[in-house]
Amino acid sequence: MAEEKAAKAGADLAAACLAAIADLTGTDKELAETLHTLVTSHTNLAGKTWYGMPAYADGDGKVVVFFQSAAKFKLRYATIGFQPDAHLDDGDFWPTSYAVTKLTNADQDRLVALLKKAVG
C-alpha cells in the first residue's frame, strides 16, 4: 500500500493527511476539517492517509478513525468510520461507520464522545 511505503520512507504522514483534506471540496472539505479539529483536539491520534483519505492512527500506526468523501464514491453522504482498533465494542452489535451530511454542535459532541471511547 502507498501509505506504508511512504511511512517507511520517512514521509510526513500528518502533512499528507492535511494535503488530503486540502484536496477535498465543498461539504466534504468542511466535514473533514471539522473531524480533523475534533480528533487533534480531543485525542492523541496522529493524522495520516488511508486509501488516499484522511485518517487517524494510534501510537502503533493502526488506523482508528477515517474519513471517506461523498464525492469520491458518488454518494449523497460522507462517511466517518472506525476500524477494529477503536474501542467501541458494545455487546455483540455496534456501529462502526456513520453517514454524514452535516455536523451540528450536538453531532460534534456525540462524535467527540465516540472518539474518546475509541481511544479509551
C-alpha positions in Angstrom: 0.0 0.0 0.0 1.3 3.5 -0.8 0.8 4.8 2.7 3.0 2.0 4.1 5.8 2.8 1.6 5.5 6.5 2.5 5.8 5.7 6.2 8.9 3.6 5.6 10.4 6.3 3.5 10.0 8.8 6.3 7.2 10.8 4.7 5.4 13.4 6.9 2.2 11.5 7.4 0.5 14.4 9.2 1.2 16.6 6.2 -0.2 14.0 3.9 -3.4 14.0 5.9 -3.7 17.8 5.7 -3.0 17.7 2.0 -5.7 15.1 1.5 -8.1 17.4 3.3 -7.0 20.4 1.2 -7.7 18.4 -1.9 -11.4 17.9 -0.9 -14.0 20.4 -1.9 -17.4 21.7 -0.6 -19.1 19.8 2.2 -16.5 17.0 2.1 -13.8 19.5 2.9 -15.8 21.2 5.7 -16.6 17.8 7.3 -13.0 16.6 7.0 -11.7 19.8 8.5 -14.1 19.5 11.4 -13.2 15.9 12.0 -9.5 16.8 11.9 -10.1 19.6 14.5 -12.0 17.3 16.8 -9.5 14.4 16.5 -6.5 16.6 17.1 -8.2 18.5 20.0 -9.6 15.5 21.9 -7.3 12.5 21.2 -3.7 11.6 20.8 -4.3 10.1 17.4 -1.9 11.1 14.6 -3.0 12.2 11.1 -2.1 10.1 8.1 -3.8 8.9 4.9 -5.6 5.7 4.4 -6.5 4.8 0.8 -5.8 8.4 0.0 -8.3 9.7 2.5 -7.7 11.5 5.8 -7.3 9.0 8.7 -6.0 9.0 12.3 -3.8 6.3 13.8 -2.8 5.2 17.3 0.8 5.0 18.5 1.3 1.7 16.7 0.3 3.3 13.4 -3.0 1.4 13.2 -5.9 3.4 11.8 -8.6 4.0 14.4 -10.8 6.5 12.6 -11.1 7.6 8.9 -13.0 10.0 6.7 -14.4 8.9 3.3 -15.6 11.6 0.9 -19.0 11.6 -0.7 -17.7 12.9 -4.0 -15.0 10.2 -4.5 -17.7 7.4 -4.4 -20.5 9.5 -5.8 -22.6 9.1 -2.7 -25.0 11.6 -1.1 -23.1 11.4 2.2 -19.6 11.3 3.5 -18.6 8.6 6.0 -16.8 8.7 9.3 -15.7 5.2 10.1 -13.9 3.4 12.9 -11.5 0.5 12.4 -11.3 -2.6 14.7 -8.7 -1.0 16.9 -11.3 1.5 18.0 -12.6 0.5 21.4 -16.3 0.9 20.5 -17.4 -2.6 21.3 -20.9 -2.6 22.9 -22.0 -6.2 23.4 -22.4 -8.2 20.2 -23.7 -5.4 18.0 -22.4 -1.8 17.5 -21.9 0.7 14.7 -18.5 1.2 13.0 -19.4 3.9 10.5 -21.6 6.9 10.2 -23.2 8.6 7.2 -22.6 12.4 7.5 -24.0 15.3 5.5 -23.5 17.9 8.2 -22.0 18.1 11.7 -24.1 20.3 14.1 -22.8 21.2 17.5 -24.7 18.3 19.0 -23.3 15.9 16.4 -19.8 17.2 17.2 -20.4 16.5 20.9 -21.5 12.9 20.0 -18.5 12.5 17.8 -16.1 13.7 20.5 -17.6 11.1 22.9 -17.1 8.4 20.2 -13.5 9.5 19.6 -12.7 9.4 23.3 -14.3 6.0 23.7 -12.4 4.8 20.6 -9.0 5.6 22.1 -10.0 4.7 25.7 
